[in-house]
Amino acid sequence: MINTDLLSADKDPMGAAITDYFKHHQADRLRVFSSLFDEDEIPVKELFRSERQMSPLERTALKMATGKILDAGAGSGCHTLALQEAGKEVHAIDISPLSVEVMKLRGVHHVTQTNLFDERFCDSYDTILMLMNGSGIIGKLENLPIFFLKMKQILRPGGCILMDSSDLRYLFEEEDGSFVIDLAGDYYGEVDFQMQYKDIKGDSFDWLYIDFQTLSLYAAENGFQAELIKEGEHYDYLARLSFQ
């Protein structure tokens, strides 16, 4: 089932880290746990990067975004602010209450604590921006039909989704260059994560990394066309999805 919840402040580790960095220009470790990977951490400073510091994929997406734009999962608002500075109309949404407050303080004009998949959320947009492994909020492959149905509801005629993701197959690469993936198991891009910042520990959540071929297949099955816009340096890519 796709997540339609909002976070509360006591379960919002990323929002707490973003708040600390905004207030003090530094933050403690934002720790990330997963059943598939060793413990990792997110450099909080990178969540506040300027457009000049962004990846080529991100900068390409920002240039392509037109009309009324939705920045889904906006975090600290770095993409939203870059779009505003370019004179574009953008609405930022995030499920994190603390991140939303920081975005307001940073000067984001239109920001709300909203879950993209909440049935009450029914505004319309020309561009839906889903960056920083934006496919992640879909959670699992089985949720893609729900995702595309929601996109049909909120996309204006001629509109598009600009989404980046990564193909995790490199994690299964052998020394000879072949890939060993259990095709009978769950899709290899379905990952569970949990975050912790200081004593604030969030609930576990599903996150979807999807290869472009699989994304294209599901898009076609749900009335969308997927176009590969740009590939990154490490199995990441930017895709444009438009309703046919």
C-alpha positions in Angstrom: 0.0 0.0 0.0 1.3 3.4 -0.9 2.1 5.8 2.0 -0.4 8.7 2.4 0.7 9.8 5.9 2.3 13.0 7.1 5.1 13.0 9.6 4.9 14.4 13.2 7.8 16.4 14.6 8.8 13.6 17.0 9.2 11.2 14.0 11.0 13.6 11.7 14.7 13.1 11.9 15.5 14.6 8.5 13.4 17.7 9.4 15.3 18.0 12.7 18.6 17.9 10.9 17.5 20.4 8.3 16.3 22.7 11.2 19.6 22.5 13.0 21.6 23.2 10.0 19.5 26.2 9.0 19.7 27.7 12.5 23.3 26.9 13.4 25.0 26.2 10.0 26.0 22.8 11.2 24.3 19.5 12.2 25.0 16.2 13.8 25.0 12.9 11.9 21.8 12.1 10.0 22.1 8.3 10.2 20.5 6.0 7.7 19.7 2.3 8.3 18.6 -0.4 5.9 18.2 -4.2 6.0 20.1 -4.3 2.7 23.1 -1.9 3.4 25.5 -1.0 6.1 24.7 2.0 8.2 25.2 5.2 6.2 24.7 8.9 6.8 23.3 11.9 4.7 25.6 15.0 4.6 23.1 17.6 5.8 25.1 20.4 4.3 24.4 19.0 0.8 20.6 19.5 1.4 21.3 23.2 1.3 23.3 23.3 -1.9 22.9 26.1 -4.4 22.0 25.5 -8.1 25.7 25.9 -9.0 26.5 23.0 -6.6 23.8 20.7 -8.0 24.4 17.8 -10.3 24.0 18.1 -14.1 20.8 16.0 -13.9 19.3 18.4 -11.4 20.3 21.5 -13.3 18.8 20.0 -16.5 15.5 19.3 -14.8 15.3 22.8 -13.4 15.8 24.3 -16.8 13.2 22.0 -18.3 10.5 22.7 -15.7 7.9 25.1 -17.1 4.5 26.5 -16.3 3.1 25.8 -12.8 5.6 23.5 -11.1 5.2 21.1 -8.2 8.3 20.3 -6.3 7.4 17.0 -4.6 9.5 16.0 -1.6 11.1 19.4 -1.5 13.2 18.9 1.7 15.1 22.1 2.5 13.7 23.8 -0.6 16.9 24.1 -2.6 15.2 23.2 -5.9 12.2 25.4 -5.2 14.4 28.4 -4.4 16.4 27.9 -7.6 13.2 27.9 -9.6 11.9 31.0 -7.8 15.1 32.8 -8.5 14.6 32.0 -12.2 11.1 33.6 -12.0 9.2 30.4 -12.2 5.9 29.6 -10.4 6.5 26.7 -8.0 4.6 24.9 -5.1 6.8 22.9 -2.7 5.3 20.0 -0.8 6.8 17.7 1.8 5.5 15.3 4.5 8.0 16.7 7.0 6.6 19.5 9.2 10.0 20.7 10.3 11.3 20.9 6.7 8.2 22.9 5.7 8.9 25.4 8.5 12.5 25.8 7.3 11.4 26.4 3.7 9.0 29.1 4.8 11.9 30.8 6.7 14.2 30.4 3.7 11.7 32.4 1.6 9.8 29.7 -0.3 6.6 31.5 -1.4 4.2 28.6 -1.6 4.9 25.5 0.6 2.6 23.1 2.4 2.9 20.0 4.4 1.2 17.6 1.9 1.5 14.0 0.9 1.5 13.7 -2.9 -0.7 10.6 -2.6 -3.4 12.1 -0.3 -6.7 11.9 -2.2 -7.6 15.4 -1.0 -4.6 16.8 -2.8 -6.0 17.7 -6.2 -4.3 20.8 -7.5 -3.1 20.8 -11.2 0.4 21.4 -12.6 2.3 21.7 -15.8 5.5 20.1 -14.4 5.9 17.7 -11.5 9.5 17.7 -10.3 10.7 14.6 -8.4 14.4 14.9 -7.7 17.0 13.4 -5.4 16.0 9.9 -6.4 12.5 11.2 -6.8 11.1 7.8 -7.7 11.7 6.8 -4.0 8.4 8.1 -2.7 6.6 5.5 -4.8 7.9 2.9 -2.4 7.4 -0.3 -4.4 6.9 -1.4 -8.0 3.4 -2.5 -7.1 2.5 1.1 -6.3 3.3 2.4 -9.8 -0.2 2.1 -11.2 -1.4 4.2 -8.2 1.3 6.7 -8.9 0.5 7.1 -12.5 -3.3 7.4 -11.7 -2.4 10.3 -9.4 -0.3 11.9 -12.0 -3.2 11.8 -14.5 -5.3 13.6 -11.9 -3.0 16.5 -11.2 -1.1 16.9 -14.5 -2.5 19.6 -16.9 -2.8 18.7 -20.6 0.7 18.7 -22.2 2.3 18.5 -18.8 5.1 16.2 -17.7 6.9 14.6 -14.8 10.7 15.1 -14.4 12.0 12.3 -12.3 15.5 11.1 -11.4 16.4 7.6 -10.1 19.2 5.1 -10.1 19.7 1.5 -11.3 21.0 -0.4 -8.4 22.2 -3.3 -10.5 25.8 -2.2 -9.9 25.4 -3.6 -6.4 25.1 -7.1 -7.9 28.0 -6.9 -10.4 30.5 -9.7 -10.4 34.3 -9.3 -11.1 33.8 -10.5 -14.7 31.2 -7.7 -15.3 28.1 -10.0 -15.2 25.2 -9.3 -12.8 23.8 -11.8 -10.4 20.2 -10.8 -9.5 17.6 -13.1 -8.0 14.7 -12.8 -10.5 12.4 -14.8 -8.2 12.8 -12.4 -5.3 11.6 -8.8 -4.8 12.7 -6.2 -7.4 16.3 -5.3 -6.6 15.5 -1.6 -6.5 13.0 -1.9 -3.6 14.8 -0.8 -0.4 13.7 -0.2 3.2 15.2 2.7 5.1 15.0 4.2 8.6 16.7 7.5 9.7 17.9 8.8 13.0 19.0 12.2 14.1 20.2 12.6 17.7 17.5 10.8 19.7 14.8 11.3 17.0 14.2 8.0 15.2 11.8 7.8 12.3 9.6 4.9 11.3 10.9 2.5 8.6 9.8 3.3 5.1 9.9 1.8 1.6 12.0 3.5 -1.1 12.1 2.7 -4.8 15.1 2.9 -7.1 14.0 2.0 -10.6 15.9 1.3 -13.8 14.8 3.2 -16.8 13.7 0.1 -18.8 11.4 -1.0 -16.0 10.1 2.6 -15.6 9.4 2.8 -19.3 7.4 -0.5 -19.2 5.2 0.6 -16.4 4.7 4.0 -17.9 3.5 2.5 -21.2 1.1 0.2 -19.4 -0.4 3.2 -17.6 -0.7 5.5 -20.6 2.6 7.4 -20.2 5.6 7.8 -22.4 9.0 7.7 -20.8 11.9 9.6 -22.4 15.5 9.3 -21.1 16.8 12.9 -20.9 20.2 12.5 -19.4 22.4 9.9 -17.7 24.6 10.6 -14.7 28.0 9.2 -13.9 26.9 6.3 -11.7 23.8 4.5 -13.0 21.6 7.5 -12.3 19.4 9.2 -14.9 16.8 11.8 -15.5 13.5 10.8 -17.2 10.6 12.8 -18.6 7.2 11.1 -18.3 4.3 12.5 -20.3 0.7 11.4 -20.5 -0.3 10.1 -24.0 
